[in-house]
Amino acid sequence: MLLAAVLALAILIAVAFNVSPWPSALLFRRAFTASNVTEPRGLAAMKSKVTVHRNLSYPSSYKRNDFDLYTPKQLSGSVPIIVWVHGGGFIAGDKSGVTSYATMLASEGYAVAAMNYDYAPDAQYPTPVIQVGEMITRIYQIAQSYGLDADRIIIAGDSAGAQIAAQFAALQTTPGYAQEAGIPKIALRKPLEAAVLFCGPYDVSKLSSIGSSWMAKAFVQSVGWSYLGSKHWEGTKAARMASVVDHLSEEFPRSYVVDGNYFSFPAHARALISGLKADGVSVSSTLYPDKPELPHEFQFDFSHPESYEVWKQTLEFLKS
């Protein structure tokens, strides 16, 4: 009887994982809650220069429509606004994951709106992209209250957030793309000033390039099914439309593209850089093809010397 019960449970689990993306998505979502990174040197001093307005909200018809706003305590001149979209494989993550980086940027004179968005399988593609537009619309409304320059908006993101940020920028700048994708553009007062993109999958149809292990394959299948809404998501229109590398134009904002080389998307980064340069877009990049195991999202872990290099180059890019 015990053997029969165990066998029945195993069959039930197998069936569950094959009829719905929810079991695997919840399993991987739990894995995203564990984080152990080294904070940058001097973070306490940076915090003393920053004011954080937590759990503000932006109007949205979707859930998780809140954000944290980091502003310099000493406001002088034009204060650009960085809208940062967090990572989490489209199925997890939180604005709190970019707390340190947002603080660092605010200490250098930038306002940072670290936004949440509804994620899969709860909300599927293109919900987060739409919410970026809703977030920026809200920024226009509150910029005056906080002494910010709403005419200088920089879009940024990491991991899945980098894809979402890049797709939003492409939808705003590539003729016909928004109409083809069925995602409404918003009325930008001025073009996006720049894009900062860390470790993103910009060719969604080739998500499997993250690795060949069974775990990587299981993760990719869970993400694709959860976010794009089809078990056989690779050939869907959603996958084609979300593949930013195929929808670029000369109007895309000048960009800084970063990636590591282990369990990440360096091939996607190279394809994005190549496509942008072919369209005449100004692109800076930091890739590490020769470094041993510089992992996905390494830029947030300052146990890596390369993270300090990326931080320095991020500031140089923003100030150029």
C-alpha positions as CSV (number, residue, x, y, z in Angstrom):
1,M,0.0,0.0,0.0
2,L,2.9,2.4,0.8
3,L,4.5,1.7,-2.6
4,A,1.2,2.3,-4.3
5,A,0.7,5.6,-2.5
6,V,4.2,6.7,-3.4
7,L,3.7,5.7,-7.0
8,A,0.4,7.5,-7.1
9,L,2.0,10.7,-5.7
10,A,4.8,10.5,-8.2
11,I,2.3,10.2,-11.0
12,L,0.2,13.1,-9.6
13,I,3.3,15.3,-9.5
14,A,4.3,14.4,-13.0
15,V,0.9,15.1,-14.3
16,A,0.7,18.5,-12.5
17,F,4.0,19.6,-14.0
18,N,2.8,18.7,-17.4
19,V,-0.6,20.3,-17.4
20,S,0.1,23.6,-15.8
21,P,3.1,26.0,-15.5
22,W,2.2,26.7,-11.9
23,P,4.0,23.9,-10.0
24,S,7.4,24.6,-11.6
25,A,6.9,28.4,-11.5
26,L,6.2,28.3,-7.8
27,L,9.2,26.0,-7.3
28,F,11.6,28.3,-9.1
29,R,10.0,31.4,-7.6
30,R,10.9,30.1,-4.2
31,A,14.5,29.8,-5.4
32,F,14.6,33.5,-6.2
33,T,14.0,34.5,-2.6
34,A,17.4,33.3,-1.6
35,S,20.1,35.9,-2.1
36,N,23.6,36.3,-0.6
37,V,25.6,39.0,-2.2
38,T,28.4,41.3,-1.0
39,E,27.5,44.9,-0.7
40,P,29.7,47.6,-2.2
41,R,32.3,49.4,-0.2
42,G,31.1,52.7,1.1
43,L,27.4,51.9,0.9
44,A,26.6,53.4,4.3
45,A,28.1,56.7,3.2
46,M,26.0,56.6,0.0
47,K,22.8,55.9,2.0
48,S,23.4,59.1,4.0
49,K,23.1,61.1,0.8
50,V,19.8,59.5,-0.2
51,T,16.1,59.8,0.7
52,V,13.9,56.7,0.0
53,H,10.2,57.1,-0.5
54,R,8.9,53.5,-0.2
55,N,5.8,51.8,-1.5
56,L,4.4,54.5,-3.7
57,S,2.0,53.4,-6.3
58,Y,1.3,54.0,-9.9
59,P,-2.2,53.6,-11.5
60,S,-2.5,50.2,-13.2
61,S,-5.2,47.6,-14.1
62,Y,-2.7,45.0,-12.9
63,K,-1.3,43.9,-9.6
64,R,2.1,44.7,-7.9
65,N,1.8,48.3,-9.1
66,D,4.1,49.8,-6.5
67,F,7.6,51.4,-6.5
68,D,10.3,52.9,-4.4
69,L,11.6,56.3,-5.3
70,Y,15.3,57.0,-4.4
71,T,16.2,60.7,-4.6
72,P,19.4,62.7,-3.7
73,K,19.1,64.6,-0.5
74,Q,20.9,67.5,-2.1
75,L,19.1,68.4,-5.3
76,S,21.0,70.6,-7.7
77,G,20.1,71.4,-11.3
78,S,18.4,68.8,-13.4
79,V,17.8,65.4,-11.7
80,P,17.3,62.7,-14.3
81,I,15.0,59.8,-13.5
82,I,16.0,56.2,-13.9
83,V,13.1,53.8,-14.1
84,W,14.5,50.4,-13.1
85,V,12.7,47.1,-13.9
86,H,13.8,44.3,-11.5
87,G,14.7,40.8,-12.6
88,G,13.3,37.4,-11.6
89,G,12.8,35.3,-14.7
90,F,9.4,36.9,-15.3
91,I,8.0,34.8,-12.5
92,A,9.6,36.3,-9.4
93,G,11.6,39.2,-8.0
94,D,11.0,42.4,-6.3
95,K,12.0,46.1,-6.3
96,S,13.9,45.5,-3.1
97,G,16.4,43.5,-5.2
98,V,17.9,46.7,-6.6
99,T,18.0,48.6,-3.3
100,S,21.7,48.9,-3.1
101,Y,22.2,49.8,-6.8
102,A,19.4,52.4,-6.6
103,T,21.0,53.9,-3.6
104,M,24.3,54.1,-5.3
105,L,22.8,55.8,-8.3
106,A,20.8,58.3,-6.2
107,S,24.0,59.2,-4.3
108,E,25.4,60.3,-7.6
109,G,22.6,62.7,-8.4
110,Y,20.0,60.5,-10.1
111,A,16.4,59.7,-9.0
112,V,15.6,56.0,-9.3
113,A,12.1,54.6,-9.5
114,A,12.5,50.9,-8.7
115,M,9.2,49.4,-9.9
116,N,7.4,46.3,-9.2
117,Y,5.2,44.6,-11.8
118,D,2.8,41.7,-12.0
119,Y,4.6,38.5,-13.0
120,A,3.8,35.1,-14.5
121,P,1.9,32.9,-14.3
122,D,-0.4,35.3,-12.5
123,A,0.0,37.9,-15.3
124,Q,1.4,36.9,-18.6
125,Y,3.1,38.7,-21.5
126,P,2.9,41.6,-22.2
127,T,1.7,42.8,-18.8
128,P,5.0,44.0,-17.4
129,V,5.8,45.9,-20.6
130,I,2.5,47.7,-20.3
131,Q,3.2,48.5,-16.7
132,V,6.4,50.2,-17.5
133,G,4.4,52.7,-19.6
134,E,2.0,53.1,-16.7
135,M,5.0,53.7,-14.4
136,I,6.5,56.4,-16.6
137,T,3.1,58.1,-17.0
138,R,3.0,58.3,-13.2
139,I,6.5,59.7,-13.1
140,Y,5.4,62.6,-15.2
141,Q,2.7,63.4,-12.6
142,I,5.0,63.3,-9.5
143,A,8.3,64.7,-10.9
144,Q,7.4,68.3,-9.9
145,S,6.6,67.3,-6.3
146,Y,10.1,65.7,-5.9
147,G,12.1,68.2,-7.9
148,L,12.9,65.8,-10.7
149,D,13.4,66.3,-14.5
150,A,10.7,64.3,-16.2
151,D,12.2,65.3,-19.6
152,R,15.2,63.1,-18.8
153,I,14.1,59.6,-18.3
154,I,16.5,56.6,-18.5
155,I,15.1,53.1,-18.8
156,A,17.0,50.3,-17.0
157,G,16.6,46.8,-16.0
158,D,18.4,43.5,-15.0
159,S,17.8,40.0,-16.2
160,A,14.1,39.6,-17.2
161,G,13.8,43.3,-16.3
162,A,16.4,44.2,-18.9
163,Q,14.3,42.4,-21.6
164,I,11.1,44.2,-20.4
165,A,13.0,47.6,-20.4
166,A,14.5,46.9,-23.8
167,Q,11.2,45.9,-25.3
168,F,9.5,49.0,-23.9
169,A,12.2,51.2,-25.5
170,A,11.8,49.3,-28.8
171,L,8.1,49.6,-28.8
172,Q,8.4,53.4,-28.4
173,T,11.0,53.8,-31.1
174,T,10.6,51.2,-33.9
175,P,8.0,52.1,-36.5
176,G,5.1,49.6,-36.7
177,Y,6.4,47.4,-33.8
178,A,3.8,48.4,-31.2
179,Q,1.0,47.9,-33.7
180,E,2.3,44.5,-34.7
181,A,2.8,43.4,-31.1
182,G,-0.6,44.8,-30.0
183,I,0.9,46.8,-27.2
184,P,0.0,50.5,-27.0
185,K,2.7,53.1,-26.9
186,I,2.6,55.9,-24.4
187,A,3.0,59.6,-25.1
188,L,6.6,60.4,-24.1
189,R,7.2,64.1,-23.6
190,K,10.7,63.6,-24.9
191,P,12.5,60.5,-26.2
192,L,14.1,58.2,-23.6
193,E,17.5,59.6,-22.8
194,A,19.3,56.2,-22.4
195,A,19.0,52.5,-21.6
196,V,21.0,50.6,-19.1
197,L,20.6,46.8,-19.6
198,F,22.1,44.1,-17.4
199,C,22.1,40.4,-18.3
200,G,18.9,40.3,-20.3
201,P,17.4,37.7,-22.6
202,Y,16.8,39.8,-25.7
203,D,16.0,36.9,-28.0
204,V,13.2,35.1,-26.2
205,S,13.0,32.5,-28.8
206,K,16.5,31.4,-27.8
207,L,16.1,31.4,-24.0
208,S,17.6,27.9,-23.9
209,S,21.1,29.5,-24.5
210,I,21.3,30.0,-20.8
211,G,22.6,26.4,-20.4
212,S,22.2,22.8,-21.4
213,S,21.8,21.1,-18.0
214,W,18.5,19.6,-17.1
215,M,17.9,22.3,-14.5
216,A,18.5,25.0,-17.1
217,K,16.1,23.3,-19.5
218,A,13.5,22.9,-16.8
219,F,13.8,26.6,-15.8
220,V,13.6,27.8,-19.4
221,Q,10.5,25.7,-20.0
222,S,8.9,26.9,-16.8
223,V,9.6,30.6,-17.7
224,G,8.5,30.3,-21.3
225,W,5.3,28.5,-20.5
226,S,4.5,30.8,-17.5
227,Y,5.2,34.1,-19.3
228,L,4.1,33.4,-22.8
229,G,1.1,31.3,-22.0
230,S,1.7,28.3,-24.1
231,K,3.4,25.0,-23.3
232,H,4.9,25.1,-26.7
233,W,5.9,28.7,-26.5
234,E,9.0,28.7,-28.7
235,G,7.0,29.1,-32.0
236,T,4.4,31.5,-30.7
237,K,3.8,35.1,-31.9
238,A,4.4,36.2,-28.3
239,A,7.9,34.8,-28.5
240,R,8.6,36.5,-31.8
241,M,7.3,39.8,-30.6
242,A,9.3,39.6,-27.3
243,S,12.5,39.0,-29.1
244,V,13.8,42.5,-29.0
245,V,16.8,41.9,-31.3
246,D,14.4,41.5,-34.2
247,H,12.7,44.8,-33.6
248,L,15.3,47.5,-33.4
249,S,15.7,50.9,-35.1
250,E,17.9,53.9,-35.3
251,E,15.7,55.7,-32.8
252,F,16.5,53.2,-29.9
253,P,18.1,55.2,-27.0
254,R,21.8,55.1,-26.6
255,S,22.6,52.0,-24.5
256,Y,24.9,50.4,-22.1
257,V,24.8,46.6,-22.2
258,V,26.4,44.3,-19.7
259,D,26.6,40.5,-19.2
260,G,28.6,37.8,-17.6
261,N,29.6,34.5,-19.1
262,Y,28.1,31.8,-16.8
263,F,24.4,30.8,-16.7
264,S,23.5,34.0,-18.4
265,F,22.9,35.5,-21.8
266,P,26.1,36.9,-23.4
267,A,25.0,35.7,-26.8
268,H,21.9,37.8,-26.5
269,A,23.9,40.8,-25.4
270,R,26.2,40.4,-28.4
271,A,23.2,40.1,-30.8
272,L,21.6,43.3,-29.2
273,I,24.8,45.2,-29.5
274,S,25.4,44.1,-33.1
275,G,21.8,45.0,-34.0
276,L,21.9,48.4,-32.4
277,K,25.3,49.3,-33.9
278,A,24.0,48.2,-37.4
279,D,21.1,50.8,-36.9
280,G,23.6,53.5,-35.9
281,V,22.7,53.6,-32.2
282,S,25.4,54.6,-29.8
283,V,26.2,51.5,-27.7
284,S,28.7,51.0,-24.8
285,S,29.2,47.5,-23.5
286,T,31.0,45.4,-20.9
287,L,31.3,41.7,-21.6
288,Y,33.6,39.2,-20.1
289,P,34.1,36.3,-22.5
290,D,37.5,35.3,-21.0
291,K,36.6,35.4,-17.3
292,P,36.0,32.2,-15.5
293,E,32.4,31.8,-14.3
294,L,31.2,35.4,-14.0
295,P,27.6,34.6,-13.3
296,H,24.2,36.0,-14.2
297,E,23.5,39.2,-12.3
298,F,27.2,39.4,-11.1
299,Q,27.0,43.2,-11.2
300,F,25.0,43.3,-8.0
301,D,27.5,41.1,-6.1
302,F,30.6,43.2,-5.1
303,S,32.6,40.2,-4.2
304,H,33.6,40.4,-7.9
305,P,36.1,43.0,-8.9
306,E,34.3,43.2,-12.2
307,S,31.3,44.6,-10.4
308,Y,33.2,47.7,-9.5
309,E,34.3,48.0,-13.1
310,V,30.7,47.9,-14.3
311,W,29.7,50.4,-11.6
312,K,32.4,52.8,-12.8
313,Q,31.5,52.4,-16.4
314,T,27.8,52.7,-15.7
315,L,28.4,56.2,-14.2
316,E,30.7,57.1,-17.1
317,F,28.0,56.1,-19.5
318,L,25.2,58.0,-17.7
319,K,27.3,61.2,-17.4
320,S,28.6,61.1,-21.0
